[in-house]
Amino acid sequence: MAAPRQLNGSVVALVGASGGLGRALDAALTSLGATVMRANRSGDGAVGPIDVIVDVRSPDAGDQIVTAAMQRAGRLDGVIVAAGVVAFGAVAETDDVVVEELMLTNSMAPLWIANRAHGALSTTNGFFVNVSGMIADTPMPGMAAYAASKAAAAAALTALRKEWRRARIDVLDARPPHTETGLATRPLAGEAPKMPTGLDPAVVAERIVAGIEARESELSPADFG
């Protein structure tokens, strides 16, 4: 069994650094001595300065992230994708452009970023994390397109984990329950249904980071307590 991963001194690219979960992950990683490479679509809202502004809907976003890490630190030990978008409403009432945006951001972007980061992570025997969420396990009416985009990412990581085993890159799929990140208040379309109060982003972030340290391969909704 592999020894626990030490994050002190590691260089971690955090995609979606200005989101509610991104900021909590930033704080958790920094507290353990990691250098956080912050990537975001804009330069606003993160805990610290954004290192690279990227549009994850572009296939070359991963190239930009890797290049920024190499220029700043000369290495890349991990990538966490905590960027995502949401939409609500029945499929019959959802515009094609909204479905495309969900798939580009939530499922294709993590794969594109993983593809581009593979070489750097192979060198450091690093890790790759994507936050797919509970919706990947329990699709709900009015959230079919969103659920499909997250389930696609979760399925891809299951296969990616096996593909990257020989390179000794850890792959973690995190599927936390509803978390109070504020994402539901910024949908691409529709309106969020009434939901119970979600988890504290700090609690979710700490559990994800603990999963990275323990080299866990997945965190189910139940793993978040």
N, C-alpha and C positions, 0 to 999 in steps of 0.2 A: 504494500500500500504506500502511495506517495506521501511524502512528508507535507504538513500544512504549508500553504503558500505564505511567504512573508511579503507584506505590502510596503514595508518601510523601505524607502529608496527606489521604489518602482515608479515607472512612468505610465500613466493611465490616461488614455483619450476618453473623454466623457462627451458623448454626442447628445445634445439636448440639455446642455449645462444650465440654461436659464429657466427650465421648467421647475415645477414644484418638487418633483422627485429628483431632478438633476441637481438642484441646489443642496438637497439633503444628502445625496450621494457624494457630492463635492466635499461637504463638511466631514462626512464619515471617513472618506479616503484620506483627506488632509490630516485628520486627527491621528491617523496611523502612520504618517510620514511619507505618504505617496505624493508624487508630483502630478498634479492634475492638468492635463492638456484640455482646455475647454473649447468645445466646438458647438456652434450654434448658427441658426439662420440669420440672426442679427447680433449686434454687439451689446444688447441690453439685458439686464435682469439677472445676470449670473453672480455668484459669490465673489468672483474675482474677474480680471480682464479676460475677454475672449481671445484665445490664441489663433483660431482660424474660423472664419465665417464661411459656412458651407450650406448648400441647398442639398439635403439628402436625397431629393428626387432626381439628382443628377448622378449618373454612374461614376463620375470621376471624383465624387465627394471623398471617397476613401483614399484616393491618391493624395488629395490635399491634406487630409488628416495625417497620413503617414509622413508626408514631406515636412509638415510643421513639427511633428515630434522629432524627426531626425535632425532638423535644423536647430531645434531648441535643446534637445537632450541627447541626441545621438542614438536613441534606442526607443523601443515601444514594448512595454510589458503587458499591456492589457487594453481592451476596448470595451466600453459599456455603451450600448445604444439605448438611451432613455427618451428618444424623440418619438413623437407619435401624434396622430390626429384622430378625431372621433366625429361621427355623424349619427344622427338618430332619424328614424322614420322607416316605414314599410318600403320594401324593395321596389314595389310598383310606383312609389311616389318619389324615388331617389334618382336624381339626375345622373346620367352616365359619367359626367365630369367628377362628381363627388365620389363615385365608386372607384374611378381611376386614381384619384388623389389618395384615397384610403389604401389602395393596393401599392401604389408607388412608395408612400411614406412608411407604412407599417409592415409590409412584407418584402418588397423588392429592395428598399434601401438597406435593411440589415444584411441581406445577401451580397449586395454590391460592396458594402463596406467590409464585410468579412473577406470577400474575394481579394480586395486590394490590400488588406492588412495581413494576409496569410504569411507572406514572406518575412515581414518584420517579427511577427509573433512566433514563427518557427525558430528564428534566431535566438529568442529569449525563452522559448518554451512557455509562452505567455498564456493569456486567457481572453475569451470573447464572451460577452454577456449581452443578451437581448431581453428587454422587458416586454413580454407578450401579454400577460395579465390573465385573470380568471376567465375573461370572456372567451378565451381560446378553448376552455374546457366546457363552458356552459353557455352556448349561444342563446340569445334571448330575442323574442319578437321585437321588431322595431330597431334591432341592432344587427341585422343579418350581415350586411356588407362589412360593418366594423368587425364583427366576430370572424368573418371569413378572412379578413386581412391579418388578424392576429393569429388565427389558427394556422394559416399558411406559414407564418414565421416560426411558430412553435414546431411544426412538422419539419421544416427545413433544418432547424437546429438539431433535431433528433438525428437526422442523417449526417449533418455536418460533424457532429460529435464523433461519429465512427470514421468519417473521412480523415479527420485531423488527429486521430489517436496516435498514429505512427509519428507524427510531428510533435507529439506531447504538448498539444495546445488544449487547455481545458475549455469546454464549451458549456455555458450555463444558460438555461432558459428559466427566467423568473416570471411566475404567474401570480402576482399578488391579487387579493380581492380589491374591490373599489377603494381607492385611496384619495384623500383630499388634496389633490394636486391643482385643482382648478380647471383641469382639461374639459370637464363636462360642461363648464360654463362658456366654452369657446368652440362649439361644434361647427363643422363645415356646413351642416344643414340640420334642420329639425330642432327639437327641444328635448332636453334630458328628462326622463321620467323621474318621479319622486323616488329617491333612494335613501336608505338609512345612512347615517353619518359614516364616512369611510375611515380607513386607517390613517394614522399620522404618518406623513411621508418620512419623517426621521426614523420611525420604527421599521418601516419597509426598507429604507436604505441600509440601516444597520444589519438587517437580516440578509440582504443581498451581499453585502460586504463580508459578512460571516460565512456565507456560502462560497464566496470566492476563496477565502482563506482555507476553508475546509475542502476545497476542490470538488464541491458538489456539482452534479450534472443538471439537476433541475430543482426548482423550488415550486411546489404545488401551492394552491391557495391555503391548504391546511397548514403548510409549513410556516405561515405568517401568524398563526395563532388566532 
